[in-house]
Amino acid sequence: MKPKLSIITPCSRPKNLPLIEPSIDAVADFFDTTWLIVYDGLRVKEKDIGYLPDGVNHWELYKAVVSKPGSAVGNAQNNHCLERIPSDNWVLFLSDDNVIHPDYGSRLRDAIEILPDKKCFVYQQAVGNWVRSCGPTLMHVGGIDLAQFTLHRSLIGARRLDHTKYEADGILIEALYQEHPDLFAFLPVVACYYNKLRG
């Protein structure tokens, strides 16, 4: 039985979604996958909502529109999804300018099988021609990117991203690591890209 993975994409660039979709397909070979796309109603025109049809391929699709004045890009949309993800799922935050690495699915599945007691897997990130490292000393604001980890929904609990702060992702993961360092594992492999579709 495949583990369950929810991939959250807060969307202000809907034209990127078809470019992200093939990487979702690849992940679904290894996980029971749900892709949650939440459009930022303050930044996306109504005519641009709905680039992907329901029921495509071999993963589930959830779509919504969330508008929250004063929210830093993506935070209100991420929180909307966290309210809807079951506690037995893994969670990946995937911005709409990122693409999942082709080996992400197999690498994460293998890590979960080898280290079943861990609740957060942190990995390296490809940034253009260089690689952003991962490790315990980088678990702080500015040291880790939102796409650099996959965590179990149960680890997040009632916590949410501070929708008013751009660095809310770093604040969240730093707090979780300080409280539960024994539940984190660091993988010395690239499993995500940074701003792959920006430009």
C-alpha positions as CSV (number, residue, x, y, z in Angstrom):
1,M,0.0,0.0,0.0
2,K,1.4,3.4,-1.0
3,P,1.9,6.1,1.6
4,K,-0.3,9.1,1.2
5,L,1.1,12.4,0.1
6,S,-0.7,15.8,-0.2
7,I,1.1,18.4,-2.4
8,I,0.1,22.0,-1.7
9,T,0.5,24.6,-4.4
10,P,-0.6,28.1,-3.6
11,C,-1.1,29.6,-7.1
12,S,-0.6,33.1,-8.4
13,R,0.9,31.9,-11.7
14,P,-1.7,29.5,-13.1
15,K,0.0,29.2,-16.5
16,N,2.8,27.3,-14.8
17,L,0.5,24.5,-13.6
18,P,0.7,22.4,-16.9
19,L,4.5,22.5,-16.5
20,I,4.3,21.2,-13.0
21,E,1.8,18.5,-13.8
22,P,4.3,15.9,-15.2
23,S,6.3,16.0,-12.0
24,I,3.1,15.2,-10.0
25,D,2.5,12.3,-12.3
26,A,5.9,10.9,-11.5
27,V,5.3,11.2,-7.7
28,A,2.0,9.3,-8.0
29,D,3.9,6.2,-9.0
30,F,5.2,6.0,-5.5
31,F,2.5,7.7,-3.4
32,D,-1.3,7.9,-3.1
33,T,-1.2,11.5,-4.2
34,T,-3.5,14.5,-3.9
35,W,-2.6,17.8,-5.5
36,L,-4.2,20.7,-3.7
37,I,-4.1,23.9,-5.9
38,V,-5.4,27.0,-4.1
39,Y,-5.5,30.1,-6.3
40,D,-4.8,33.5,-4.7
41,G,-8.0,35.4,-5.5
42,L,-6.2,38.7,-5.0
43,R,-3.5,38.0,-7.5
44,V,-5.2,35.7,-10.1
45,K,-7.8,36.9,-12.6
46,E,-11.0,34.7,-12.6
47,K,-10.5,33.9,-16.3
48,D,-7.1,32.3,-15.5
49,I,-8.5,29.9,-12.8
50,G,-8.9,26.3,-13.7
51,Y,-6.0,25.4,-16.0
52,L,-6.3,21.8,-15.1
53,P,-9.4,19.6,-15.4
54,D,-10.7,17.5,-12.5
55,G,-9.9,13.8,-12.4
56,V,-6.8,13.8,-14.5
57,N,-4.2,11.0,-14.5
58,H,-3.7,8.8,-11.5
59,W,-3.9,11.3,-8.6
60,E,-6.6,13.3,-6.9
61,L,-7.1,17.0,-7.5
62,Y,-8.5,19.6,-5.1
63,K,-9.0,23.2,-6.3
64,A,-10.1,26.3,-4.4
65,V,-9.8,30.1,-4.4
66,V,-8.7,31.9,-1.2
67,S,-8.4,35.7,-0.9
68,K,-7.0,37.1,2.3
69,P,-5.9,40.8,2.3
70,G,-2.6,41.3,4.1
71,S,-1.4,37.7,3.5
72,A,2.2,37.2,2.2
73,V,2.2,35.3,-1.0
74,G,1.0,31.7,-0.5
75,N,0.6,31.6,3.3
76,A,-3.2,31.9,3.5
77,Q,-3.5,29.3,0.7
78,N,-1.1,26.9,2.5
79,N,-3.1,27.2,5.7
80,H,-6.4,26.6,3.9
81,C,-5.0,23.3,2.7
82,L,-3.6,22.2,6.1
83,E,-7.2,22.4,7.4
84,R,-8.2,19.8,4.9
85,I,-5.3,17.3,4.9
86,P,-5.9,14.1,7.0
87,S,-3.4,13.4,9.8
88,D,-2.0,10.3,8.1
89,N,-0.7,12.1,5.1
90,W,2.7,13.4,4.2
91,V,2.8,17.1,3.1
92,L,4.9,18.8,0.5
93,F,4.7,22.5,0.0
94,L,5.3,23.1,-3.8
95,S,5.3,26.7,-5.0
96,D,3.9,27.4,-8.4
97,D,7.4,28.3,-9.8
98,N,8.9,25.0,-8.7
99,V,9.0,21.5,-10.2
100,I,9.5,18.3,-8.3
101,H,12.8,16.5,-9.0
102,P,12.4,13.3,-11.0
103,D,13.8,11.2,-8.2
104,Y,11.8,12.8,-5.4
105,G,9.1,10.1,-5.3
106,S,11.5,7.1,-5.1
107,R,13.9,8.8,-2.7
108,L,11.3,9.9,-0.3
109,R,9.4,6.5,-0.4
110,D,12.7,4.7,0.3
111,A,13.6,7.1,3.2
112,I,10.1,6.5,4.8
113,E,10.6,2.7,4.5
114,I,14.1,2.8,6.0
115,L,13.3,5.3,8.7
116,P,9.7,4.7,9.7
117,D,10.0,6.7,13.0
118,K,10.9,10.0,11.3
119,K,8.2,12.6,10.6
120,C,10.2,15.1,8.5
121,F,12.7,14.5,5.7
122,V,14.9,17.3,4.7
123,Y,16.9,17.2,1.4
124,Q,19.1,19.2,-0.8
125,Q,17.8,21.6,-3.4
126,A,19.0,22.4,-6.9
127,V,19.4,26.2,-7.4
128,G,20.5,26.8,-10.9
129,N,24.1,25.5,-11.2
130,W,24.6,24.9,-7.5
131,V,23.1,22.9,-4.7
132,R,21.6,24.2,-1.4
133,S,22.7,22.0,1.4
134,C,20.6,20.6,4.3
135,G,21.5,19.8,7.8
136,P,20.7,20.5,11.5
137,T,22.6,23.9,11.5
138,L,20.4,25.2,8.6
139,M,17.1,24.6,10.3
140,H,16.3,28.3,10.8
141,V,14.8,31.2,8.9
142,G,16.9,31.9,5.9
143,G,18.7,28.5,6.1
144,I,16.0,26.3,4.5
145,D,13.5,26.7,1.7
146,L,9.9,25.6,2.0
147,A,10.3,23.0,-0.8
148,Q,13.3,21.4,0.9
149,F,11.3,19.2,3.3
150,T,8.4,16.8,3.4
151,L,6.8,16.4,6.7
152,H,4.0,14.3,8.2
153,R,0.7,16.1,8.8
154,S,0.6,14.8,12.4
155,L,3.9,16.7,13.1
156,I,2.3,20.0,12.2
157,G,-0.7,19.5,14.4
158,A,-2.6,22.8,15.0
159,R,0.3,25.0,13.9
160,R,-0.2,27.2,10.9
161,L,1.9,29.6,8.9
162,D,1.8,33.2,10.0
163,H,0.0,34.6,7.0
164,T,1.4,38.1,7.5
165,K,5.1,37.1,7.3
166,Y,7.0,36.2,4.1
167,E,9.4,34.1,6.2
168,A,6.6,32.1,7.8
169,D,7.8,28.8,6.3
170,G,11.2,29.2,8.0
171,I,9.5,30.1,11.3
172,L,7.4,27.0,11.1
173,I,10.1,24.5,10.4
174,E,12.5,26.1,12.9
175,A,10.0,25.7,15.6
176,L,9.1,22.1,14.7
177,Y,12.8,21.2,14.6
178,Q,13.6,22.8,18.0
179,E,10.7,20.8,19.6
180,H,11.3,17.5,17.8
181,P,14.8,17.2,16.5
182,D,14.7,13.4,16.9
183,L,11.8,13.2,14.3
184,F,13.9,14.8,11.5
185,A,16.1,13.0,9.0
186,F,18.5,14.7,6.6
187,L,19.0,13.2,3.1
188,P,22.2,14.1,1.2
189,V,20.5,14.0,-2.1
190,V,18.7,16.6,-4.4
191,A,15.0,16.1,-4.3
192,C,13.7,19.6,-5.4
193,Y,14.4,22.6,-7.5
194,Y,14.3,26.3,-6.5
195,N,12.3,28.7,-8.7
196,K,12.7,26.4,-11.7
197,L,9.9,28.1,-13.6
198,R,10.6,31.7,-12.8
199,G,12.0,33.9,-15.4
